[in-house]
Amino acid sequence: MGGVEIPEHIDALRRQGDLLAAAAERAGLAAAVPPCPAWQVKDLLRHTGYVHRWAARHITEGPDEMLDELPEEEILRSGPADAQLLGWFRAGHAALVEALASADPGLVCATFMAAPSPLAFWARRQAHETAIHRADAESASGIRPGYPADFAADGLDELITGFGQRGKYRPPAQGGSMRVRTTDTGHAWDVGTRDGRVQASRDTSPASRPGCVVSGPASGLYLFLWNRSDAAQAGVTISGDPGFLSSWQSSVCVSWD
């Protein structure tokens, strides 16, 4: 989207991973993770620690195709014993940060969404992967985190123009549209349908009339659209018909295939 560069994404990954680990330690491994009802904090650490290692392999090995992931049930059975889990998570997070920070800018490896370069893709994706799971870790202690506005807007852009268009989402039969607008950074995105597929773009036609407008501070929208906060807690305002928004939120997910 512009405005958040590779070094900033790597710095965000470093900070968000440190905050995730601190939140997990504070809550305790057995604490429930409300946004992920089947998980305890230890499951969150195993999942995110695995993803960090999986992502780092793309940077260090440079595969031409995406590396296969283990099924989630196997991921949650993997890793060390609980007593070593936090240290294991921190080590994998640090290794991913180092892999990205020391990578050749001309790195060639597989990615699963369009980006200026593979390095830009992996730095951005892992920064936001970790930031959202940091919110999960904080939720175990009843805390709702905040994020820098530009970083949160960048994450909204990845969600809306990236994951939101990757074929996993099935729009309502009646169609519809929505505009997402940040009240602090001035960014906006239009989301609609064409030929039964989702079409999303950065807002270039403010004269259009979407069926639903979702607006609020970037950090709040980031949590709300990733289903980590309700609208009131996030300071988000919804006007118009919310049907398209509800269907979109229930369908969009992180997936590389």
C-alpha positions in Angstrom: 0.0 0.0 0.0 3.0 2.3 0.6 4.1 4.0 3.7 5.2 0.8 5.5 8.5 -0.5 4.2 10.3 -3.8 4.7 12.5 -2.7 7.6 9.4 -1.3 9.4 7.6 -4.6 8.9 10.6 -6.5 10.3 10.7 -4.1 13.3 6.9 -4.6 13.8 7.4 -8.4 13.7 10.1 -8.2 16.3 8.0 -6.0 18.6 4.7 -7.8 18.2 6.4 -11.2 18.8 8.0 -9.9 22.0 4.7 -8.5 23.1 2.9 -11.8 22.3 5.4 -13.8 24.4 5.1 -11.3 27.3 1.3 -11.6 27.1 1.4 -15.3 27.0 3.7 -15.5 30.1 1.5 -13.1 32.0 -1.7 -15.0 31.2 -0.3 -18.5 31.7 -0.2 -21.5 29.3 -3.6 -22.8 30.5 -5.5 -19.6 30.0 -8.4 -19.6 27.5 -8.0 -17.6 24.3 -11.5 -16.0 23.7 -11.2 -15.2 20.0 -10.1 -18.9 19.4 -12.6 -20.8 21.6 -10.9 -24.2 21.3 -7.4 -22.9 22.2 -5.5 -22.3 25.4 -2.4 -20.0 25.4 -0.1 -23.0 24.9 -2.0 -23.8 21.6 -1.5 -20.3 20.4 2.2 -20.5 21.1 2.5 -23.8 19.3 0.6 -22.5 16.3 2.4 -19.2 15.9 5.8 -20.8 16.7 5.2 -23.3 14.0 4.2 -20.6 11.5 7.3 -18.6 12.2 9.5 -21.6 11.5 7.5 -22.5 8.4 7.8 -18.9 7.1 11.6 -18.8 7.9 12.2 -21.9 5.8 10.9 -20.0 2.7 13.4 -17.3 3.4 16.4 -19.6 4.1 15.6 -22.4 1.6 14.1 -20.4 -1.3 11.7 -23.0 -2.5 10.0 -22.5 -5.9 6.6 -23.6 -4.5 4.9 -23.1 -1.2 6.1 -25.6 1.5 3.4 -27.9 2.8 2.0 -27.1 6.2 1.1 -29.7 8.8 -2.6 -30.1 9.6 -3.5 -27.9 12.6 -4.1 -30.9 14.9 -0.5 -32.1 14.3 0.8 -28.6 14.9 -0.9 -28.4 18.2 0.7 -31.8 19.2 4.2 -30.7 18.1 6.8 -28.6 19.7 8.4 -29.1 23.1 6.9 -29.8 26.5 5.0 -27.0 28.1 7.8 -26.0 30.4 10.0 -25.2 27.4 7.3 -23.7 25.2 7.9 -20.0 25.8 11.6 -20.4 25.1 10.9 -22.4 22.0 8.5 -19.7 20.7 11.0 -16.9 21.4 13.8 -18.8 19.6 11.6 -19.4 16.5 10.5 -15.8 16.5 14.0 -14.5 16.8 15.2 -16.8 14.0 12.5 -15.5 11.7 13.4 -11.9 12.4 17.0 -12.6 11.8 16.3 -14.5 8.5 14.3 -11.5 7.2 16.7 -8.9 8.4 19.7 -10.6 6.8 18.0 -11.8 3.6 19.2 -10.6 0.2 16.8 -8.0 -1.1 16.8 -9.9 -4.4 15.6 -13.1 -2.6 13.6 -15.4 -4.9 11.2 -17.8 -3.2 7.5 -18.8 -3.3 4.8 -16.5 -2.0 1.0 -16.7 -2.1 -0.1 -13.1 -2.7 1.1 -10.3 -5.0 3.8 -8.2 -3.5 6.7 -5.9 -4.7 9.1 -8.7 -3.8 9.2 -12.1 -2.0 11.0 -10.4 0.9 8.4 -7.6 1.1 5.6 -10.3 1.1 7.1 -12.4 3.9 8.0 -9.4 6.1 4.5 -8.0 5.8 2.7 -11.2 6.2 4.6 -12.3 9.3 4.3 -8.9 10.9 0.5 -9.0 10.7 0.3 -12.7 11.4 2.1 -12.1 14.7 0.3 -8.8 15.5 -3.1 -10.5 15.3 -2.0 -13.4 17.4 -0.6 -10.9 19.9 -4.2 -9.7 20.2 -5.2 -13.3 21.0 -2.5 -13.6 23.6 -3.6 -10.3 25.2 -7.2 -11.4 25.2 -6.3 -14.2 27.6 -5.8 -11.5 30.2 -8.8 -9.5 29.1 -6.6 -6.9 27.3 -7.4 -5.3 24.0 -4.2 -4.0 22.4 -3.7 -1.0 20.2 -1.6 -0.7 17.1 0.2 2.2 15.3 -2.3 3.7 12.9 -0.2 3.3 9.7 0.6 -0.3 10.6 -3.0 -1.1 11.2 -4.1 0.5 8.0 -1.4 -1.6 6.2 -2.9 -4.7 7.8 -6.4 -3.7 6.7 -5.1 -3.4 3.1 -3.5 -6.8 3.2 -6.8 -8.3 4.6 -9.1 -6.6 2.2 -7.2 -6.5 -1.1 -5.3 -9.8 -0.4 -7.1 -12.4 1.6 -10.5 -11.0 0.9 -10.2 -11.7 -2.9 -8.5 -15.2 -2.8 -11.6 -17.3 -3.5 -12.4 -18.4 0.0 -15.2 -15.9 0.4 -18.6 -16.5 -1.1 -20.6 -13.3 -1.2 -24.3 -13.2 -0.3 -26.6 -14.4 -3.1 -28.1 -10.9 -3.3 -24.7 -9.3 -3.8 -24.0 -6.0 -2.0 -21.0 -3.9 -1.3 -19.2 -2.1 1.5 -16.7 0.6 2.1 -14.1 0.4 4.8 -12.8 3.8 5.9 -10.2 4.8 8.5 -11.0 8.0 10.3 -7.5 8.7 11.4 -5.3 7.8 8.4 -7.7 8.7 5.6 -7.5 5.3 3.9 -10.6 3.7 2.3 -11.4 0.5 0.4 -14.4 -0.5 -1.6 -15.5 -4.2 -1.6 -18.1 -5.6 -3.9 -18.8 -8.5 -6.3 -18.5 -9.2 -9.9 -19.5 -12.4 -11.6 -20.0 -14.0 -8.2 -16.5 -13.1 -7.0 -15.3 -10.6 -4.5 -13.6 -7.5 -6.0 -11.8 -5.1 -3.7 -9.9 -1.9 -4.4 -8.4 1.0 -2.6 -11.2 3.7 -2.8 -10.8 5.7 -5.9 -14.5 6.5 -6.5 -15.9 8.2 -3.4 -19.0 9.2 -5.4 -20.1 5.5 -5.4 -22.8 4.5 -2.9 -21.9 1.3 -1.1 -24.6 -0.7 0.7 -22.6 -0.5 3.9 -20.0 1.8 5.3 -17.7 0.6 8.1 -15.6 3.4 9.6 -13.4 3.9 12.6 -9.8 4.3 13.8 -7.4 2.0 11.9 -6.4 0.1 15.0 -10.0 -0.6 15.9 -10.9 -1.6 12.4 -7.9 -3.9 12.2 -9.2 -5.8 15.3 -12.8 -5.7 14.2 -12.4 -7.0 10.7 -10.1 -9.8 12.0 -12.9 -10.7 14.4 -10.8 -9.8 17.4 -13.2 -7.1 18.8 -16.8 -6.1 18.4 -17.7 -2.8 16.8 -18.5 -0.9 20.0 -15.2 -1.9 21.7 -13.2 -1.0 18.6 -14.9 2.4 18.1 -16.3 1.2 14.8 -19.4 2.7 13.2 -21.5 0.7 10.7 -24.1 2.4 8.6 -26.3 0.9 5.9 -27.2 -2.7 5.3 -24.7 -4.9 7.3 -25.5 -8.1 5.5 -22.5 -8.0 3.1 -20.2 -7.2 6.0 -21.5 -10.1 8.1 -21.1 -12.6 5.3 -17.6 -11.3 4.5 -16.5 -11.5 8.1 -17.7 -15.0 8.5 -15.9 -16.3 5.4 -12.6 -14.5 5.0 -9.6 -16.3 6.5 -5.9 -16.7 6.3 -5.0 -19.5 3.8 -2.1 -19.9 1.5 -3.7 -22.4 -0.9 
